């Protein structure tokens, strides 16, 4: 089973080589696979209040990633790695974090929390997620510079 799906790229705002080496991990509270994707799409449409993945609900429409989120991710200098719960558990068996979550991983290091599950669950708009991601990444950049 493949571990994560990666979107690499250097965004237009990249000014620091350390940013390029850091991966942003998006970990969805959903199992991977075509059948699961169909089940989740139907669940989001017909029972959104019981859908267990707030990250999915914020960043995806019925089937595809929201344009605003894709453009935001494409603008980041970081490598973006998408995980479902099953492949994240396979890649990082030592980590037990509530999902969904967003984490940052520098080369050769363990992932650090960027946005916790509880924060994601409280968000209702994609703009909140974009702002929280920018804030979290800027805090990490300042901490590394110190």
N, C-alpha and C positions, 0 to 999 in steps of 0.2 A: 504494500500500500504506500503511495507517495506521501511524503511528509510535507504538508503545506503546499500552497500554491504561491509562487513569488512573482511580484511585479517589480522589476528593477528599473531604476531610472534616476536621473539627476534633475531635480526640479530647477526652475528658473531662478529661485532665490538662494541657491546654494553658495555659501561663502566660506564654509569650513569643511576641511577634509574629514574631520571627526564625525560630522553629520552624515557623510556618505557611508561610513562604515557601520553606523548604527542602523539596525533593522527595527521597523515598527511592526509588531505582531498584532494582528486583529484576530481574536479568538472568539468564534461564534459558539453559542450554546445550542448547537445542532450537529448531528452526525452528517458526514459527507456522503456523497453518492447521488446518482440520478433519482432513484426512487425517493430518497429522503428529501431531495430538493422539491419534488412534486408535492409530497406530503406537507412540507413547510409552506409552500406557496398557497396551497388550499387553506391551511390553518390560518395563515396571516389574513387571508381574505374574509373568511367566514367566522372566525373566532379570535379577532385580534387582541381582545382583552385577556385571553388565556395563553397567548403566544409566549413561549419561554425565552426568546432571544431578543432583547431590546436593541442590541447592536444591529441585528438583521432588520428589525422593524424600522429603525432609523435610516439605514443606509441602502436598503433595497425596496423597490416597488414590488409588484406582484411577481416579477420574474428577474428583472435586471437591476443592476446597481444604479442608484440615482445619479443623474448627471452631475449635480453639484458636488457630491461626495467623490466621484471619480475624478473630476477636475481638481478638487482639493488634494487628493492623494497624488495625482500626477504632478502637482506643483511642489510636493515635498522633496527634499534632497535625499531622503532615506529610501532604502530598499523596503518594500512593503511585502509582508508575508501573511497570507491568509491561512488560517487554521480552522478546522471544525473540531469539535470536542474530542472526537476519536483520534484524529491524527496528532492533535496537540498532546494528548495523554501519551501517545506513542513516542513523540519527539522529546517530551520533558516529563518522564514518569516520576521524577522526584518533586515536581511542583504540584501542589494541590491548591488551586485557586478557584474561587467561585466564578462561574462563567455567566454571561460573556465578559470579556475583559480586553483591554488594550495594554500591551507591554512594549518595552524597548529593550533591545538586546545589542550590546556592543560585542564586537568580535572576541571570541574566547571567553565571554562572561555569561553568567546566568541572566535571564530576563528580569527586568525591574518593572514594577507596576507603573503604568502611565494613567490609565483610567479604570477604576474598580467597577465591579458589577453593580454595586449599589448606586454609583453615580450614573452609570448608563441607564439603569432601570428608572431613575428619576427624570431623565430627559424625555421631552416630548417633541422637540424640534431638532432637525438636522443642524441648524445654526448653532445650537447649544453644544453639540458634539464637535463641530469644527472649532469653536472657540475654546473648548476644554482641551482639545488636542493641541492647538497652538500654544496654549498656556503651559500645558504639561511638558511639551518639547522645549519651550523656552526656559522653563525652570531647570530641566536636565542640562541644557546647554550652559546655563549660568553656573550650575553646580560643578560641571566638568572644567569650566574655565577658572574656577576659584582654586 
